[in-house]
Amino acid sequence: MRFLFMMFIVVPIVEMYLLFQVSGVIGALPTIGLVLLTAVIGSWLLRKEGLSTLFRANQKMQTGQIPAKEMAEGIAIAVGGALLLTPGFVTDTIGFCCLIPGIRRPLISLIAKRLVAAGGKVHVSSMHVGGEANPFGTPGGDRNRAGHRGVDDKDVIEGEYKRED
């Protein structure tokens, strides 16, 4: 609840205060130009990092691996992009931290460690079944009598269906 309070009440007040302070020092038009410049740089960085992360996730999926790290990075990139759309220096700073790889990756690791310490479960693993990665973690490498890899007979429900249009 406190987080939402800060997010919707405190952050805009701080942003307005900083914008007024900066415009008092450098003027209104340069302040607006600075906000627009951060938006342009941020959108370029968002596109670059988003495509790079998507490419790495695609490569991992093609090799049968789960792109867990890339998914976490994708979420951070999306949050960073949204924060850069919000005018202000505080949100721009946090947004850039989410977009710059050298800052984003340690930030994600820190958040994951805190989630684990708080009792959350942030572990994703894949087991290799018959030479292929199996994201469902079912053991076994050979096909069983039901013809499914790693599935016990008790988990198989046989049946027929008929499609009626």
N, C-alpha and C positions, 0 to 999 in steps of 0.2 A: 504494500500500500504506500509506503514511504517513497518507493522508487517511482511510482506513477505520479505522486505529488511533485517530486523533483522534476520529473520529465515534462509535465505539462504546466507547472506553475513557476518553479524556480529557474529552470533553464531559459525560458523566454525572457524573464526579467533580467537575468544576468547578461543574455545576448543583447538586449536593448541598452542596458547600461554601458557595456563595452562599445557598442556601435556609437553611442552618444559621446563617449570619452574619446574614441579614436577620431570621430568627425570633428570634435572640438580642437584636436591637435593638428590634424592634417587637412581638415575641411570635409564638407559633405560629398562633393563629387569624387575626390580621390578615395573616400571610404566606399562609396558605391562601386567605383572601379575596382577596388581591391576585392570586394565581395564577388563581383562578376568574374574577376580573374581567377579566384579560387574555384568558382563553379566550372569555368572552362578547363582549367588544369585537372580538376577532379573528374570531369566527364571523360577526358582523354585517358586518365589513369584507370578509371573504372572500366572502360572498354578494353584497354590493354590487359589488365590483370584478369578481368572476367574471361576473355578469350583464352588467355594462357591457362587459367585454371580449368576451363572447359576442355581444352586440348589434353591436359594431363589426366583428367578424369576419364576421358574417352580412351586414352592409351591404356590406362589401368583396366578398364572394363574389357577391352579387347584381349588382354592377357589373362582374363578371368579373375582379376583381383577386385576387391571392393574399394572404391575411391572414397574412403571415409574422411581422410585428411582433406581431400579436394572438396568434399561436400561441406565440411566445416569452414574451409576458406571461402567457398561460394556464399555461405550465409554471412560471413564477415564482410565480404565485398558488397553484398546487397545492402547490409546495414550501413556501411560506409558511404555507398552511393546515395542512400536516402538522407543521411545526415548532411552530405554536401549540398543537397538540394535545399536544405533549410538555411536561410541566410543568417550568418553570424559566425563569430570567430571560434567560439567554444565547440559548436557542432562541426565546423570545418576541421578543427584540430583532431577531434575524435574520428571524423570521417577519413581524414588522411591517414591516421594511425591504422584504420581498418584496411586501407588500400595499399600501403607501402609494404612489400613482402618482408623486409627486414624487421618491421615492427609487428606486422599482422601475425606472423607465425609464432613468435614468443607470446604474444597476447592470447592467441588461441590456446597454446599450451598452458598458460597460467589459468585461464578460465576453466579448461578441462580438469586441471589439478584441483581447483577449488570446488568444482562440481563433485568430483570423486570424494574429496575430503568432507563435503557436506552430505554425503550418503547417496548421491546420484550415481547412476551407472552410465559410464561413457566409454565402455570397452566394446569394440567391434572386432570380431575375428572371423576368419574363414578357415575351414578345414579343407584339405586337399583330398579329393575322393577320386581314385582311379586316374590320377594324373591331372585332374581338372579341379579348379577351385570351386568349392561348394559354399555359397554364402549362407546356407541354412544350417550348416554345422552338423549335418547328419553323418554319422560314422559309417564306414564300410566302403569297400571299393568294388566289389563284384555285384552284379545284378542278382537280386534274390528271385525266388520263385514267381513273384508278381511282376517281374520285369522292370522294377524301379530300383535305381541305385540308392542304397542306404535307407530304404524304407522297409520296416517290418511288415509282415502280413497283417498284424493287428491294426496297422494304420491305413490299410488299403480298403476302400469301399468300392466294390464292383457294382456296376449297374449299366443300364442302357438309357438312352434318351432319344426322343424323336422330336424334330423341329417341325412345328406346324405354323405356316405363314398364313 
